[in-house]
Amino acid sequence: MARLDAVRHRIELDENEFETLRLVHNGEEADAETRRSLEEAGLVGADGQISPLVLDLVQTVSEPMIECAIETAGPQGPQHAVLAVREETIWYTDPWPQDGPGSPTVYSRDELPQLLWILARLVGLRRHEVPRAAVPFTVPLRSIDAVVQTMSLSEGEWEPARTVATAQLDRFFGEIAESDRLMLMATLSHLESTARVTMVWGPDVSTDARGVALWNCGDGGYWVRSAPAEPLTAQDITPDTPATFRPVSAGEVWRALADLLPSSAELRALVDRVATT
Protein backbone atom coordinates (compact mmCIF):
# COMPACT_ATOMS: atom_id res chain seq x y z
CA MET A 1 0.00 0.00 0.00
CA ALA A 2 1.19 3.52 -0.82
CA ARG A 3 2.85 5.46 2.01
CA LEU A 4 3.77 9.11 2.52
CA ASP A 5 6.35 10.47 4.95
CA ALA A 6 5.60 14.19 5.24
CA VAL A 7 8.58 14.89 7.54
CA ARG A 8 11.35 13.31 5.45
CA HIS A 9 9.59 13.91 2.11
CA ARG A 10 9.43 10.27 1.04
CA ILE A 11 6.70 8.48 -0.90
CA GLU A 12 6.42 4.75 -1.48
CA LEU A 13 4.50 3.60 -4.56
CA ASP A 14 4.30 0.65 -6.89
CA GLU A 15 4.14 1.14 -10.67
CA ASN A 16 0.35 0.86 -10.79
CA GLU A 17 -0.07 3.46 -8.03
CA PHE A 18 2.25 5.92 -9.75
CA GLU A 19 0.43 5.48 -13.06
CA THR A 20 -2.90 6.03 -11.30
CA LEU A 21 -1.59 9.28 -9.80
CA ARG A 22 -0.44 10.42 -13.23
CA LEU A 23 -3.88 9.70 -14.69
CA VAL A 24 -5.66 11.51 -11.86
CA HIS A 25 -3.34 14.49 -12.32
CA ASN A 26 -4.17 14.57 -16.06
CA GLY A 27 -7.90 14.26 -15.39
CA GLU A 28 -8.05 10.85 -17.08
CA GLU A 29 -9.93 7.72 -16.07
CA ALA A 30 -8.01 5.67 -13.48
CA ASP A 31 -8.44 2.28 -11.85
CA ALA A 32 -11.11 2.77 -9.17
CA GLU A 33 -9.66 0.30 -6.66
CA THR A 34 -6.17 1.75 -6.85
CA ARG A 35 -7.53 5.27 -6.60
CA ARG A 36 -9.50 4.31 -3.51
CA SER A 37 -6.37 2.90 -1.86
CA LEU A 38 -4.51 6.14 -2.64
CA GLU A 39 -7.32 8.10 -1.00
CA GLU A 40 -7.12 5.87 2.08
CA ALA A 41 -3.36 6.48 2.24
CA GLY A 42 -3.94 10.25 2.14
CA LEU A 43 -2.25 10.82 -1.22
CA VAL A 44 -5.42 11.81 -3.06
CA GLY A 45 -8.51 13.56 -1.73
CA ALA A 46 -12.05 12.39 -2.43
CA ASP A 47 -12.41 15.36 -4.79
CA GLY A 48 -9.42 14.19 -6.83
CA GLN A 49 -7.05 16.77 -5.35
CA ILE A 50 -3.55 15.29 -5.09
CA SER A 51 -1.48 16.04 -1.99
CA PRO A 52 1.02 18.87 -2.78
CA LEU A 53 4.07 16.70 -2.03
CA VAL A 54 2.73 13.87 -4.18
CA LEU A 55 1.85 16.29 -6.96
CA ASP A 56 5.41 17.60 -6.91
CA LEU A 57 6.69 14.02 -7.38
CA VAL A 58 4.32 13.30 -10.27
CA GLN A 59 5.19 16.54 -12.07
CA THR A 60 8.94 16.15 -11.57
CA VAL A 61 9.12 12.54 -12.75
CA SER A 62 6.66 13.08 -15.62
CA GLU A 63 8.15 16.37 -16.87
CA PRO A 64 11.78 16.50 -15.74
CA MET A 65 14.29 19.12 -16.81
CA ILE A 66 17.10 16.61 -16.25
CA GLU A 67 16.94 12.82 -15.86
CA CYS A 68 19.66 10.56 -14.53
CA ALA A 69 19.99 6.77 -14.47
CA ILE A 70 22.38 5.23 -11.93
CA GLU A 71 23.10 1.56 -12.64
CA THR A 72 25.24 -0.27 -10.12
CA ALA A 73 26.17 -3.91 -9.62
CA GLY A 74 28.07 -5.96 -7.08
CA PRO A 75 28.08 -9.31 -5.29
CA GLN A 76 24.42 -8.85 -4.25
CA GLY A 77 23.23 -8.25 -7.81
CA PRO A 78 22.28 -5.21 -9.89
CA GLN A 79 20.48 -2.03 -8.83
CA HIS A 80 18.91 0.69 -10.95
CA ALA A 81 18.22 4.05 -9.33
CA VAL A 82 16.68 7.03 -11.12
CA LEU A 83 16.82 10.74 -10.42
CA ALA A 84 14.72 13.57 -11.86
CA VAL A 85 15.24 17.32 -11.61
CA ARG A 86 12.57 19.98 -12.12
CA GLU A 87 13.43 23.58 -11.32
CA GLU A 88 15.09 23.41 -7.85
CA THR A 89 13.59 20.04 -6.86
CA ILE A 90 15.11 16.55 -7.02
CA TRP A 91 13.26 13.27 -6.66
CA TYR A 92 15.29 10.06 -6.64
CA THR A 93 15.05 6.37 -5.83
CA ASP A 94 17.48 4.32 -3.75
CA PRO A 95 16.62 0.63 -4.31
CA TRP A 96 17.93 -2.45 -2.50
CA PRO A 97 19.91 -5.01 -4.54
CA GLN A 98 17.31 -7.70 -3.81
CA ASP A 99 14.35 -5.61 -5.03
CA GLY A 100 12.67 -7.44 -7.88
CA PRO A 101 10.06 -6.55 -10.48
CA GLY A 102 6.87 -5.37 -8.80
CA SER A 103 8.59 -4.22 -5.62
CA PRO A 104 7.34 -0.83 -4.40
CA THR A 105 9.63 2.12 -5.02
CA VAL A 106 10.56 4.73 -2.42
CA TYR A 107 10.94 8.21 -3.90
CA SER A 108 12.88 10.77 -1.82
CA ARG A 109 12.77 14.52 -2.32
CA ASP A 110 15.75 16.85 -2.02
CA GLU A 111 17.04 20.16 -3.31
CA LEU A 112 19.28 20.91 -6.30
CA PRO A 113 22.43 21.81 -4.29
CA GLN A 114 22.43 18.23 -2.95
CA LEU A 115 22.60 16.64 -6.41
CA LEU A 116 26.27 15.67 -6.41
CA TRP A 117 26.10 14.32 -2.86
CA ILE A 118 23.15 12.15 -3.88
CA LEU A 119 24.96 10.80 -6.95
CA ALA A 120 28.07 10.09 -4.89
CA ARG A 121 26.04 8.09 -2.38
CA LEU A 122 24.14 6.17 -5.06
CA VAL A 123 27.39 5.00 -6.69
CA GLY A 124 28.91 4.22 -3.28
CA LEU A 125 31.76 6.74 -3.57
CA ARG A 126 34.44 6.35 -0.88
CA ARG A 127 37.88 7.87 -0.40
CA HIS A 128 40.47 5.94 -2.43
CA GLU A 129 43.78 7.02 -3.88
CA VAL A 130 45.34 5.72 -7.09
CA PRO A 131 47.67 2.77 -6.38
CA ARG A 132 51.25 3.50 -7.41
CA ALA A 133 51.37 0.49 -9.75
CA ALA A 134 48.13 1.39 -11.52
CA VAL A 135 48.36 2.38 -15.19
CA PRO A 136 45.73 2.56 -17.95
CA PHE A 137 44.96 -0.64 -19.82
CA THR A 138 43.04 -1.56 -22.96
CA VAL A 139 40.97 -4.69 -23.61
CA PRO A 140 38.18 -5.66 -26.04
CA LEU A 141 34.98 -3.85 -25.02
CA ARG A 142 32.61 -6.68 -25.91
CA SER A 143 34.63 -9.20 -23.86
CA ILE A 144 34.90 -7.11 -20.69
CA ASP A 145 31.26 -6.10 -20.99
CA ALA A 146 30.19 -9.75 -21.20
CA VAL A 147 32.30 -10.75 -18.20
CA VAL A 148 31.06 -7.92 -15.95
CA GLN A 149 27.44 -8.42 -17.01
CA THR A 150 27.69 -12.12 -16.16
CA MET A 151 29.18 -11.28 -12.75
CA SER A 152 26.28 -8.85 -12.16
CA LEU A 153 23.40 -11.12 -13.20
CA SER A 154 22.23 -11.95 -9.69
CA GLU A 155 23.31 -12.57 -6.13
CA GLY A 156 25.67 -15.52 -6.15
CA GLU A 157 27.09 -14.97 -9.66
CA TRP A 158 29.80 -12.45 -8.77
CA GLU A 159 32.54 -14.68 -7.37
CA PRO A 160 32.02 -17.75 -9.64
CA ALA A 161 32.04 -15.58 -12.78
CA ARG A 162 35.08 -13.65 -11.57
CA THR A 163 36.95 -16.90 -10.83
CA VAL A 164 36.21 -18.32 -14.28
CA ALA A 165 37.16 -15.06 -16.05
CA THR A 166 40.49 -14.65 -14.25
CA ALA A 167 41.39 -18.33 -14.63
CA GLN A 168 40.60 -18.31 -18.36
CA LEU A 169 41.66 -14.80 -19.30
CA ASP A 170 43.10 -15.80 -22.68
CA ARG A 171 39.88 -17.58 -23.65
CA PHE A 172 37.71 -14.53 -22.94
CA PHE A 173 40.05 -11.76 -24.09
CA GLY A 174 42.30 -13.35 -26.69
CA GLU A 175 45.75 -11.94 -27.31
CA ILE A 176 46.33 -8.68 -25.45
CA ALA A 177 49.53 -6.92 -24.41
CA GLU A 178 51.17 -8.34 -21.30
CA SER A 179 50.92 -5.02 -19.44
CA ASP A 180 47.18 -4.86 -20.23
CA ARG A 181 46.79 -8.47 -19.16
CA LEU A 182 48.41 -7.82 -15.76
CA MET A 183 46.28 -4.73 -15.07
CA LEU A 184 43.11 -6.54 -16.16
CA MET A 185 43.89 -9.46 -13.87
CA ALA A 186 44.55 -7.10 -10.94
CA THR A 187 41.40 -5.02 -11.41
CA LEU A 188 39.11 -8.02 -11.88
CA SER A 189 40.60 -9.65 -8.79
CA HIS A 190 39.83 -6.56 -6.67
CA LEU A 191 36.58 -5.51 -8.35
CA GLU A 192 33.94 -4.73 -5.68
CA SER A 193 31.28 -2.97 -7.75
CA THR A 194 30.54 -1.26 -11.04
CA ALA A 195 28.54 1.86 -11.76
CA ARG A 196 27.24 3.60 -14.84
CA VAL A 197 25.71 7.06 -14.54
CA THR A 198 23.87 8.60 -17.49
CA MET A 199 22.60 12.20 -17.41
CA VAL A 200 20.02 13.26 -20.03
CA TRP A 201 18.49 16.70 -20.59
CA GLY A 202 17.07 16.45 -24.11
CA PRO A 203 16.03 14.13 -26.95
CA ASP A 204 19.36 13.95 -28.84
CA VAL A 205 21.80 11.57 -27.15
CA SER A 206 24.70 13.02 -29.17
CA THR A 207 24.26 16.52 -27.71
CA ASP A 208 21.89 16.19 -24.74
CA ALA A 209 23.47 13.41 -22.68
CA ARG A 210 26.67 12.48 -20.91
CA GLY A 211 27.72 9.45 -18.91
CA VAL A 212 30.49 7.79 -16.98
CA ALA A 213 31.34 4.12 -16.43
CA LEU A 214 33.16 3.36 -13.19
CA TRP A 215 34.77 0.40 -11.43
CA ASN A 216 35.35 0.35 -7.68
CA CYS A 217 38.24 -1.99 -6.97
CA GLY A 218 38.55 -1.26 -3.24
CA ASP A 219 42.24 -1.09 -2.36
CA GLY A 220 42.87 -1.27 -6.11
CA GLY A 221 41.26 2.17 -6.49
CA TYR A 222 38.72 3.54 -8.92
CA TRP A 223 38.87 3.00 -12.67
CA VAL A 224 36.97 4.99 -15.28
CA ARG A 225 36.40 3.75 -18.80
CA SER A 226 37.81 6.66 -20.78
CA ALA A 227 37.12 5.18 -24.21
CA PRO A 228 34.67 4.65 -25.70
CA ALA A 229 32.87 7.37 -23.78
CA GLU A 230 29.42 6.96 -22.29
CA PRO A 231 26.64 6.94 -23.22
CA LEU A 232 27.28 4.00 -25.53
CA THR A 233 25.15 3.25 -28.57
CA ALA A 234 24.66 -0.15 -30.20
CA GLN A 235 27.08 0.91 -32.95
CA ASP A 236 29.82 1.47 -30.35
CA ILE A 237 29.96 -2.20 -29.36
CA THR A 238 31.63 -4.30 -32.04
CA PRO A 239 33.99 -7.29 -31.81
CA ASP A 240 36.92 -4.94 -32.55
CA THR A 241 36.06 -2.02 -30.27
CA PRO A 242 38.78 -1.46 -27.64
CA ALA A 243 37.94 -0.24 -24.15
CA THR A 244 40.48 1.79 -22.19
CA PHE A 245 40.29 2.00 -18.39
CA ARG A 246 42.14 4.71 -16.49
CA PRO A 247 42.89 4.74 -12.73
CA VAL A 248 41.43 7.75 -10.92
CA SER A 249 41.20 9.06 -7.37
CA ALA A 250 37.91 9.54 -5.53
CA GLY A 251 38.30 13.28 -6.08
CA GLU A 252 38.49 12.70 -9.83
CA VAL A 253 35.34 10.57 -9.66
CA TRP A 254 33.57 13.46 -7.92
CA ARG A 255 34.67 15.83 -10.70
CA ALA A 256 33.57 13.31 -13.35
CA LEU A 257 30.10 13.24 -11.78
CA ALA A 258 30.03 17.05 -11.71
CA ASP A 259 31.02 17.16 -15.39
CA LEU A 260 27.91 15.17 -16.31
CA LEU A 261 25.67 18.15 -15.51
CA PRO A 262 24.58 20.29 -18.45
CA SER A 263 25.85 23.85 -18.57
CA SER A 264 23.49 26.80 -18.79
CA ALA A 265 24.63 27.23 -22.42
CA GLU A 266 23.64 23.63 -23.22
CA LEU A 267 20.22 24.10 -21.62
CA ARG A 268 19.70 27.36 -23.54
CA ALA A 269 20.68 25.62 -26.78
CA LEU A 270 18.11 22.91 -26.07
CA VAL A 271 15.39 25.51 -25.46
CA ASP A 272 16.31 27.25 -28.74
CA ARG A 273 16.14 23.95 -30.66
CA VAL A 274 12.76 23.05 -29.17
CA ALA A 275 11.42 26.53 -29.93
CA THR A 276 12.30 26.21 -33.62
CA THR A 277 10.76 22.75 -34.14
NORLIN-V185500 format. One line per field, one symbol per residue. phi: phi as a letter, one per 40 degrees, with the letter a starting at -180 (. if undefined). psi: psi as a letter, one per 30 degrees, with the letter a starting at -180 (. if undefined). Layout:
phi=???
psi=???
This chain:
phi=.dbbbcccfbbbacccccccccccdcgccbdccccccccccgcbcccgccddcccccdccccbccbbabbbbaadchcbbcbabbafbbbbabaccdccbdgccbcbbbabdccdccccccccgcbcaccccccbdabacccccccccccccdachcdcdcccccccbdcccbgcbdcccccccdccccbcbababbbbbbacbccbbaaaabbbbbgccgcbbccacccccbdccbbdbccbbbbcbcccccdccccccccccccccccccccccc
psi=kkkkjfeghkkklleeeeeeeeeeefglklkeeeeeeeeefgfklfggkkkeeeeeeeeeeeilekkkkjjlkafgalkjllkkkjcgkkkllillefkakfklkkkkkalefgeeeeeeeffhklkklkkefklllklkeeeeeeeeeeegelkffeeeeeeeeefheeeefajlkeeeeeeeeeeeefkellkkkkkkgafjfffgkllkkkkjgbfgakkkjfklklkkleffjlffkkkkkkklleeeeeeeeeffkkleeeeeeeeeeeff.
